[in-house]
Amino acid sequence: MLDQRLHKGLKISHIRLLAAVLQEENLSAAAMRVGISQPAASRLAGELDALLGCPLYLRTARGVRLTAEGAALAKRAARMLSEIDLAGREIEELRSGAVGRVRVGSVTGPAVEYVLPAIAAFRLSHGQVAVGVDVGTSDDLMPRLLDGTLDFALARRPAHLPSEEFVELPLIDEPVDFIVRAGHPLLGQGRLPVEAALAYEWVLPFERALLRETVERALRAEGLAMPATVLSTSSFLATLAAVRNSNAVAPIASSVADGFPGSEIRTLPLTMQVQVERYSYFQRAGTDLTPAARALARDVIGRLQPALLSQMPR
């Protein structure tokens, strides 16, 4: 039986090489990543072929491509290494009480409204814990959650990632406002039809980004086309810079727009209502959070949906 052969023959060196090949798609680069010579990597790969009873990878012009069997085992290997890292972190935290590290991922809206305030409160009782926050798109964050870079995330699951890979707790919908610079020609006229804003350049995420698709649907529902001039960017800072330095209009999460009172950024009142589909709390399926990560995750969820605390994985 294959499972028995793996139990008896699979070594940590095999696991490390598999995870590296998954990342590098090149045996030489994978060998360098784990600190061994290429002959040693080839020997380990040969041992894995014998264990699997089939080839681990196929050579291509650009390097190597894992076979279906090799890819299945490599993904599990990467998860095993992540679990070993988490175990080490948890032991460190248990030994030292409050020392450890937590890495959180979030889309922009909840990062501003919930994650950062939760971290500020968390530091009062966990001052020695190193906390990192990655703010980005769901497409960027969710793979990082899968590979163990992030402990948990507030995001939306991309359709190509299977739901069984995650524990998901649906949270809240995200309303959207449109921002412009102070002194914009459309300000001071009350709530305007969206047609008035279409005469100006809009700053939007790239095509297929959730916010852009949501705005496009809202315009179609009004019987309107996209504005004639669109600047596409995935950068929040670039969006702000474009709005500050021109008459451009940009949709952003309402919780972020509310953070600009009295500044050079203003909310443009429009009759068209836009709301992005709800985001969720995610952690990797089958993974226990460290005590520090669990404490921060509970604080974040408590601020968003206290009723969901009882459903959080232990």
Protein Blocks (a to p, Z undefined) as FASTA:
>chain_A
ZZlmmmmmpcfklmmmmmmmmmnopaklmmmmnopafklmmmmmmmmmmmnopafbdcdf
klpaddfklmmmmmmmmmmmmmmmmmmmmmmmmmnopaccddddddfklmmmmmmmmmmm
mmmmmmmbccddddddfklmmmmmmnomambdcddddfklcfklpccddfbdcddddddd
ehiakgonajadfklmmmpccddddehiaklmmmmmmmmmnopacdfbdcddfbfklmmm
mmmmmcbdcdddfklmmmmghiabdcdddfbdcddddddddddehiacdfklmmmmmmmm
mmmmmmlmmmpcZZ
